[in-house]
Amino acid sequence: MTERLVYLSGELVPESEAKISIFDAAVNLGHCVTDSARTFRHSPFKLDQHIARLYDSLKVARINPGITQQDMLAATLDLLERNLKLYRAEDDCWIVHNVSAGMAPMGPSPVQSSKATIMIANQPLNLTGWQKYYHEGCHAVTPFSRQIPSQSLDARIKNRSRMFYTLAEQEVKIVDNDAQSVILDTDGFVAENKGGNVFLVKNGVVRTPTSINGLAGVTRQTTLEICDTLGISREETRLLPYDLYTADEVFFTSTPYCLMPATRFNGLPVGDGQVGPVSQAILKGWFDLTGVDVIAQADAQINS
Ligand SMILES: Cc1ncc(COP(=O)(O)O)c(C=O)c1O
């Protein structure tokens, strides 16, 4: 086998041959939920939690996947095992699920009327786009687009309707190519990043918004658990831009990179403008938990 396989609605198909209809609900309606996990040393991390979140998203999005969580997990692990022989020992992989409501005929009703389209893929986890931020920090910037209110689309439904996240991220790139979005909700409170959760550190206390206006990130939860292990106080609370301006440290969390420090916020230095000790301690906590030094992994990819 020279090419990775993907799982497409019950079939294993070479990546280059995997195709869905242009009439699929994912394309026609954006009616598609998703989840992304990763491996550490080729072992999936908290995959059961990612799949449980996928099933919560499916339920609220009224998509019937037609297979059980156990079958989804088994298919994911089987695919990973088949493809792992094509991965370099030093690399890890993303594990991505996309599940749409299947064929979406044009007409008056968007209610699911066919089998779901289930797409499972794994791909090498390329950290090079984040590598320098582990060392220098990124520039956290608030875009002018606001988070869709959870009254309209609950942020806990991890879904593929990513237009507003994409626009928000493009807007901050107008300011700085090294910018990463800190999206505010329509009341001006900090919500999340287009693909991550936002944290700050002030006087030794780690703070992050609740999941009222942002995805309940698995990495966010693990980071809070690492804080508990390290004896760092932490709080889930509402945050305003003022809190980020006056923080000692700011960072993002997400599955691929674990923790990404931000050393500027809207053009001003965060604390002393360097990656701070609490961010470094939590990154070390990730290493202790997973056995993988993600900074070394990213550095090695840059140098290879
Ligand atoms: C909008 C959004 N927020 C937060 C996250 C972080 O979630 P997790 O830590 O589970 O990767 C993601 C992940 O892709 C995301 O898309």
PDBQT file of the ligand as one rigid body, heavy atoms in Angstrom, charges set to zero:
ROOT
HETATM    1  C1  LIG A 401     -13.923  26.828  16.810  1.00  0.00    +0.000 C 
HETATM    2  C2  LIG A 401     -13.022  25.952  17.624  1.00  0.00    +0.000 A 
HETATM    3  N1  LIG A 401     -12.815  26.268  18.917  1.00  0.00    +0.000 NA
HETATM    4  C3  LIG A 401     -11.996  25.515  19.698  1.00  0.00    +0.000 A 
HETATM    5  C4  LIG A 401     -11.336  24.406  19.185  1.00  0.00    +0.000 A 
HETATM    6  C5  LIG A 401     -10.434  23.592  20.073  1.00  0.00    +0.000 C 
HETATM    7  O1  LIG A 401     -11.003  22.329  20.333  1.00  0.00    +0.000 OA
HETATM    8  P1  LIG A 401     -10.121  21.071  20.679  1.00  0.00    +0.000 P 
HETATM    9  O2  LIG A 401      -9.268  21.451  21.831  1.00  0.00    +0.000 OA
HETATM   10  O3  LIG A 401     -11.096  20.008  21.015  1.00  0.00    +0.000 OA
HETATM   11  O4  LIG A 401      -9.299  20.767  19.469  1.00  0.00    +0.000 OA
HETATM   12  C6  LIG A 401     -11.545  24.052  17.847  1.00  0.00    +0.000 A 
HETATM   13  C7  LIG A 401     -10.856  22.885  17.281  1.00  0.00    +0.000 C 
HETATM   14  O5  LIG A 401     -10.812  22.656  16.095  1.00  0.00    +0.000 OA
HETATM   15  C8  LIG A 401     -12.417  24.839  17.053  1.00  0.00    +0.000 A 
HETATM   16  O6  LIG A 401     -12.650  24.537  15.767  1.00  0.00    +0.000 OA
ENDROOT
TORSDOF 0
